[in-house]
Amino acid sequence: MDELLQRTVGLPEIKLSPGDVVIREGEAGGGLWILVSGALQISKDGVAINAIDRPGAAVGEISLLLDSPVSATVVAREASVLRHAVDGRALMAGDAAITRLIAVGLAERLAFVTTYLADLKNQYGDAPGMAMVSEVIDQLAHHRLGPPARPGSARDPDPDY
């Protein structure tokens, strides 16, 4: 993602302290942030799901591309510097290379998640409660563009394991 850092050199930089919120789940999207240094914590529905510490990583790109509210809360885990494009759509529309780099970052994350889910299925596919892994993989494989995924779960709240 060094190339994304190079292509966004002219964007304003924002310095964050630990605990500062970059974006909050449910807010309107529109901006795009690029991590220059530091580390960020990503949470969905109050659950920490990822940490970002790779310079050049993008934040806010999912809501931009899906034209939807922000899907997760992002908070600085440590002192961090981010570049900020207030109008992320304009930035991406004005530079096809930036759009391609954003797409590559998303594809890398999707490849990681699908590989992880397949590994879970291979290792624990017959374990009680793990049947949902096959369902998730099937949904990913056959998902068509349409309404955004709804948060929540149809799993048994009191499984036998």
N, C-alpha and C positions, 0 to 999 in steps of 0.2 A: 504494500500500500504506500510505499515511498512515492510512487507516481502521483497518487491522490494528494499527498502533502505538497508536492511540487506544483500541482495544478491549482491549488487553493492558497498559494502564498499571499495573494492580495486581500484575502478575507480578514475582517477584524478578528482579533483574538480576545478571548474571554478567559480570565483567570478565576479558578474556582478553589474554594477551601473544602476540606473534608465535610461531607454532609450537605453541601449545596446541591440543589435540585436543578438538573439540566432541563428535563421535560417530565411531565406528570401524566400517567395513564389517564386516558379519557379526554385530555385537552385537545383542542384543534391543532392539527399538524400544519405544516407549511415551511418550517425552518429545517435546515440541514446543518449538523455539527460534525466537525472532523477532529478527532483526538490528535493533539500534537504531543502531549506528554501527560503522564499521570495514570490514573486508573479510575474506572467507572463501574458501578454496580447496577445491574438491570434487574428489576423486580416486576412481576406480573401478579395481580391480585394479592399483593403483599408478600409474595414468595420470591426470594432471590433465585433467579434462574441463570444468570451469567455474569461474568466480569469481563471488562474490556480493558486491556492495557497495551494494545498494539497500536503504536502511532500510525495514523492514516485510517483508522477504523471510522466508519460513518455511523451517525446516530440520527434518527428521525426519517431515514430513507423509506421505511416501510409505510408510514402514514402518507408520505409524499406520493409514492407509487400507487398505493391503493386508494388515494384520496379519501382517507378515513381518519378518525381521531387517533391520537397517539396510543399505541397498543401496550406500552410498558412505561414504568417510571425509571428514570436514569438519574443516579446520584453520584457525585464525586466520592470515591473511596479514600482518596488522598488528594493533596494539592495537584491540580490538573490545569492544563491549558487546552482550550478548544477553539477552533476557528468556526465562525458562525455565518451562514448565509441566511438572512431573514427570509428571502424568497428562494427556497431550495429548488422549486420547479424551474424558475428562470435560470438558475445556475446550471442545472442539468440540461435544460433546453439549449443553452448557449454553448455547451461544450460536450459533444458526443463522447469524448474520451472519459469525462467525469461520469457520465451515465454508464458507460461500459465498466468502469472501475467499481461503481456501486453494484452493478449486476454481478460482477465477479465476486465481490464480498458476500452478497446474498447467496450465490451459488455455493461458495465454500461452506457457509453455515448450514445450508440445506444438505449438502453432501455429508457433513459431520453428523447432523441429526439422523439422517436416514441410515447411515452406517452404524451409528450407536443403537438405533432401534432394531436393526437387523441382528446386531451382535446380541442384544438382549433376548431376542426371539430364539436365536441359536443356542444360547446358554441356558435360558430359563423358560423356554416356550411352553413346557408342560407343567410348570409350577402353578399352583393355585393363584388366581388373581392376575396372571400374566397373559391371559388370552387377549387382553386389550391391546397388547403390543402388535399382534397380527392385524387387529382391526385398524390401528393407527397406520400401519404400513399400507394396508389395503386402501385406506382413505387417501393417503398421500399419492399412491400410484394412480388412483382413478379420479382425483379431484379435478373438477372443471371450474373455470372462472364463473363466479356467481357471487352470491352474497358472502360477506366476510364470515369467517368461522365465529361461532358463538362461544363465549367462555363458559366453562362449566364441565360437568362430568355426569355420565349416565351410570357410573359404576356403583356397585353396592356400597353404601356408607358403612356397613358392618360386615366386611368379608370374613370368611371362616379361617383365615390365616393369621 
